[in-house]
Amino acid sequence: MKNILLQTDVYKMGHMEQYAPGCNKVYSYLTARSDKNFDETVFFGLQYYIKQYLSEPITPEMGEEFLTYRKLILGNNSPEIESKIRALCQLGYLPIEIKAVEEGTIMPVRNVLMTITNTHPDFYWVVGFMESLLLKLWYTITVATCSHEYRKIVSRYFSETDEIEMEAAKAFQVHDFGYRGDASEEGAAISGVAHLLSFLGSDNVPALPCAVEYYNADIQGAPILLSVPASEHSVMCSFGREDEIGAFRHMLELYPTGIVSIVSDTFDVYKVLTEFAETLKEDILKRDGKVVFRPDSGNPEYIICGNPEAEEGSNEWKGAIRLLDEKFGSTLNSKGYKILNPKVGLIYGDGMYIERYLRTLERLRNMGYAASNLVIGVGGILRNHSRDTLGFAIKATYVEVNGEPREIEKDPITDHKKKSLKGMLCLIKEGDAYLTKDQCTPAEEAGSLLQVVYRDGKLMKETSLEEIRTLVKMQEEVAVAQL
């Protein structure tokens, strides 16, 4: 897995000898073709892939390993393939240039996000060869886009129901619970950083060292990732069913100050929010901090806002928000919405899909409660995507054969949505709108908003997590102002 020449698809192993004879240049681009799930993308992750993979030297040993495995898979290696691979290893780096938008750029789908071309005529084939690895950007971009979608929802409901003083709380409204829900350590780490573009709250520990190593996050500077002490069901069960309240007392004793999150659905969440809350009320009120109750089973909308089909006046009908209000009280903010007593809070960390979160916040608003009363946790939901979620593809649009330019395109008669752009590309901005122009002249392509990020084995433009966050926040503020 340390050999970048093996991080490809089998059919890429033969393309180097399949191009038109005399081919000396290939030019490709990355785009998201589908607005079925999201109508925009948050570009993120290229710097990680450059540092982790593309900047590593390519050695003769890698080439021989590639040829060994290729022969095992396909049965033989032609002299041309052996020659091309060994020449690349002799060169020692990937002779390609990558141009891309700034990481953190938010723009509509179907725009060019990145272009790739070769810098040496002998290695035109490397552009397509690297497609399989570079297309992995679908993952980091999609997770960053999903988290941003949650952030937009938070901003919308905060603007309707919360005062400006609550602005800082927005960074903690959606918490990343997803380390355990990812398929690999690498995926968990980099997707965790993708979430941190829009939020500070996270329980994903690997995201922190990943942000430091690959995105120059400054541990001495502004907060990178923050969380609070929290219990789990095994902790609560260890006290026995008959002494569940003892587990609550133990948590309050362990953490006499600050925010502490206590899982509350081990047995009977309604008993916790009524009987236990009453018994512990004095201790909770005198704490220097907030006790956050975490119910995590059932229909989140009903658990939080109440089940309208339950018996009117029952605990199930009231829901967690009204039970906490009854026990600890609330105040009205300047917009006329209720804010729970700051000594208590509510977090829900299971099954909070975007649609369900929207319905829950809408019901809270209709019930007269501000959005800031509820924090949610999402984990696998942030990562429950595929390359098809946004329809990511890398396609070649321009080649040169014996120095002759050829504008090329893909346009399947059976699915015109897969039609590619044609020729060289440039990204421009007209007002606040992005526009991708194809069939450009070399001068137009050179004047594109896309900037050189990688060339000939080296990272050419480096950015930090803080810079990316600043860019995302600036774009968010513009979008909120236009609501």
N, C-alpha and C positions, 0 to 999 in steps of 0.2 A: 504493500500500500504506500510505500515511500517513493515509488517510481512513477512519475507523472506520465510517462509514455504508456503505462498500463491503465491509466485512469481514463478509459475511453470505451466506446462501443466497438464490437467486432467489425462492423462494416466500415468504420473509420480506418481500420488497419489496411484496407485495400484502396482507399480513394486516392492515395498519393500517386498511383499509377493509372488511374482512370480518367483524370482530367484530359481535356483536349491537348494533343501534342503541341508543344510550344507555349503552354500556359506559363505565365510568369508573375501573375498577380491575381489575388482573390480578395474581395471586399465584402464583408458580411455585417449584419446588424442584429441587435437584440430588441425585441418589442413584446409587449403584452397585447394580445389580439382580442381578448374577450372582456366585455363589460357585464357579463352574466351575474357576477358576484360583487365586484367592486368596479366603480367607474373611473378610478384613478390609481396610480401606483406611487409608493414611496421608495425611491431608489436607494438600496442599501446592500452592502456586503462585498462589493468588488475589492475594496482594499484588503479585506480578510483573505480572499482567494488569491490575490496577488502576493501577499506576504507569506501565506501558508504554502502555496503551490508554485506559482509562476516565477517566483524569484529564486527558486532552487537551481543550482547548476545542473546541467544535463551531462552525464558522464558516459564514457564508452561502456561501462558495466550495465548501465540502464538500457543501452541499445541492445546489447547481447541478450539481456533478460527479456526484452521485448520480443526479439526475434525467436527466442526459445519458446515463449508462450504462444506467439502467433503461429508457429509451426505446429504446436500441439493442438491448437484450435482449428486451424484451416488446412493443415496437412503439408504445407510447403511455403517457402519464401522465394519470391522471384529475385533475380540479381538486381533489378531496378529498386525493389523495396529495400533490400539489404544496403544498397548503395546510398539511398536517400536517408535512411535511419542513421547509418554510420557517419554520414556527412553532417547531420544535425548534431550528433554527439561530439564530433570533432569541433564544431562551432561552439558548443558548450552552453548555449542559452536559446530561448525561444525568440526567433527573429520576427516578432510581430509588434504592431502598435495598436494600443487600445485607447479609444477616445470615449468619454462618458460624461453624462451630466453629473453635477455635484451630488455626492451622497447626501440624502435628505431632501432632494428635490421631489416635490409632489406635482404630478401632472397627469392629465387624462390618458387613458389607455390608447393604444394604437399609435403612439409616438415612438420615435427612435430613442432608445435609452443608452445605447452603446454601439460603437462600430469597431471592427477588427480588420486589420489588413497586414500583409507581410511587408517587412522592410528589406528583404533580400529576394531577388528574383528566383533563386534556386529553391526557395522554401515557401512558395505560394500555397502548398498543400497543408502547411502547419495551421493555417487559419481554420480550415474545416476540421482538422484533426483535434483542435482544442475546443470545438463546439460542445462536446459532451460534458466536459468539466465546467466550462463557463456558463452553461445553461443552468447549472445548479443555483445560480443567482435567483432563479424563480422562488426558491425557498425563503431566503432572507428578505427578498422584496415583498413576498406575499405575507409573511409574518409581520413585517413592519407596516404594511398596508392595513392588515387586520387590526393591529393595535391602534393605528391612527383612526380607523373607523370607530373604535370604541371611544377614542379621545374626542372625536367630533360629536358623538352622542353626549358625552359628559359636558362638553362646552355648550351644547344646545340647551340642555336642561338646567345647567348652572345659570346661564344667561336669563332663563325664564323664572327660576325659583330661588336663586341664591344671591347674596350681596357680593360686592366686589371684594370684600374682606376675605371671602372664602376662596379666592383665586388659587392660592397655594395648595389648597386641598385637592384640586383637580389632579395633581400629579400622583395621588395615591388612591384614586377611586377605582382603578382596575389593576389588580395585583396579579403578577405572574406566578401561578402555582404549577408551572409546566415542566419542571426538570424531569420528573418521573414519567411524564407523558410523551417524551421524545424518544425517537428510535435509536439515538446514539449520543455519546458524550459530546461529540463535536456539534451535532445538531442542536442539542440542548443549550450549549454555550452560546453559539452565534445567534440562534433565535432569541435567546434571552437578551442579548444586546439589542436586537431589532426591537424588542418591546420597550427597551429603555430609551428609545428615541422619543416616545410619547409619554412615558410614565416613569416615576421613581420607584414605585412599590414593586417588590419582587422577592420571592423566596428561592430564586434560581441562582445558587451560589456560583456555579461555573461561569455565569455571565460576567461576573465582576473581574476575575483575572483575564477573561477573554477581551473585555473592553480595555483593560490596561495594556495588554500585550499588543493587540492589533489596532486599537483606535486611540492610543495615547491618552487614555483617561487618567486624569491626575488625582491620585488618592489624597493629595494634600489640598485639593481645590474644592469645588462645589460637590455636593453629594452625587454619587454615581448610582447607588442602589441602596435602598433602605427597607427595613422590615421591623417587626416587633416580636417579642416572645409569644408563643402560641402553643396550646395543648393539642393533643390528638386523642382519638378514642381509646387507644390502649392505655394512655395515661389516666383517663377518667375511669376506665373499667378496673384499673388496678386497685382502686379504693373499694370495689364491690358495689353492686347495685344499690344495696341498702345505705351506703354512705357516699353517694355521688356528690352530695353537697360538701362533703369533706374534701373532695378534689377541688371544688371551687374555692373553698377556704384556703387550701394549700397554695393555689395559684395566687391568691391575693396576698398571702404572707410572703411568698417568694418574690413578688414584684409589687412592692408597696408604692411605687411611683411609675409614671409613664403609662403608655398604652400596653394593655395585655389582652390577647385574644383567647377566648375560652370556648372550645367546642361544646355545643349545647344540645345536640340531638342524639346523644348516646342512647337515651331511653325515651324520655318524654319532654320534648322541647317546651311544651306549654306549661308543664309543671315547673321547669326551670325559670320561665319568664314570668311566672306568677308567685308560686310558693317560695322557690329559692331566692328570687329577686327581692321578695318582701323580707325574708330572713336576713339576707346579706345587704340590705339597702343601706343601713347605717355605715357599714364598712366600705361600701362602694362610694358613698357620698363624701366620706372623709378622706378618701385616697387623693393623692396629688397626681391625677391622671384619669384615664378613661378605660373602662372595662367594655370590651367589644364581645358581644355574644355572637356565636357562629352556629346557626342552624344549617344543616347541609343535606337534608333528606326530604324528598317529596317534590312537589311542584313549587319551584322558587317563587313564582308570582303569588301563589296562594299562601305560602308560608310567610312571606314578607307582608303582603298587603291584605291577606285574609281571603278565605274561600267564600264567594258570594252564594254558593249553593249550600253552605253549612247552616246550621240553626242560627238565626239572627241573635246576636248578643253573646254567642259562644266564643271560646278562645280561638277556635278554628276560623270563625267568621271575622273576628277582629284582626288576626294576624300579628306578627311579631312587632311591627312598627307601632301599632296602637296599644299593645300590651306594655311595651316599654314606656310609651307616653303616659299611660294610666299610672304606672308605678313610679316613674321618675320625673314626669312633667316635661313641658316644652315651652318655648317662647316663640313669638311671631317676629319674623324679620321685617325689614322695611317693605318687602314685596308682598307681605301678607301670608307667607308660608311658614309652617312650623319647623322649628329646629329642636331636636331632642336635647334634653339636659346634657351638657358636655361631659358629664361623668360616665355616660353610657353610649354605646354605638352598636352597629349591626353590620356584619359581613356575611355574604353568602358565596360559597366557593365551589358549587357543583352545578353543571349544566346551564350556565348562564350564556347561552348563545345570543348573538346580537339581537335577533328578533325578540327573544324573551326578555332581554335587558331593556329593550325599548318599551315593551308592554308594561314591565314592572315600573319603570320610571314614569311612564304616562299615568299609570294608576296612582302612584304616590303623589304626583302633581294634582290629579283630580281629587285626591283625598286631603289635599292641603299641606303636603309635606315637601320640603325642599330636597333636591337630589342629593345633597351632601350627606344626608342621613344614612345613605346606603353605600357601602364599599363592596365590590365583588371580587372574587378570585376567578381567573380563567387559566387553564393550562393546556390540555390537549386541544381545546377549542381554538386557541391561537395557532395551533400547528396542524389542525385537521384539514389539510389542503393537499393539492397535488399541482403539478405543472399546468393542469387544465383549469385550475381555479381562475387564473387570469389569462390562460391560453398562451403561455410563453413560447417563443420560438426564436431561433437564430437562423437567418436565411441569407444566402449570398445574393447580391444584387448587381455586382460588377466584377468583371474579370478582364484581364489583358492576355491576349494570345499572340506571341511574337511581337509584343509591344503594341498591338492593335486593341483599342478599347472596345469592350462589348458590354452593353447594358443588358442585364438578364433579369428575369422574374419568374416566379412560380404563380400559376393561375389555374387550379384544377377546375375543370368544367363541372365536376360534381359537387364542388363546395367553394364558391367564390369568396367565402369569408377567409379562406386560407391564402388568398391572393397576396403576394408580397409586393413590396415597393420595388422600384427599378432604378438602376444606376447608383451613382454616388448620392449621399444624403446630407442634409443639413437641418439642424433644429434651430428655429427662430422663435422670437416672441413678439407678438403684436398686442400691445397693451398688457393685459394679464393673461392672454391666451397663448399657449404653445402651439406651434405648427411645424410639422415635419414636411419638408420639401424633398422630393426625389428628382432623379435625372438632373442633378446639379452639375455645374461646372466645377473644376478643381478649385477655383477661387471661392466659389460659394461654399463648397465643402470645408475649405480652410477657415471660413468665417463663421462656422457653426458655433452654437453654444456648447457643443461637446468639446471637452478639453482633453489633451493627452494626459493619460494617467499611468500608462505603462509603455515602455519601449525597450526592446532588446534585453530582456531579463531584469529590468530595473523599474522600481516604482518611481514615477516621475512627479507625482503630485500627491502629497500626504495630507490627510485631514484628521481631526480629532473628534471624539464623541461630543465634546462640548460645542464644537463648531457645527456639527450636524444637528444637535439638539436646538441650537440657536436658529438655524435655518428652518427647521420644522416648526418651531414655535412662531417664527415670524410669518410663515405662510398660514398657520392656523389662525393667527390674529386677523389677517387679511380676510380669511374665509368667514370668521365669526362676524366681522364688521359688515359683511355683505349679506348676513342672514336677514 
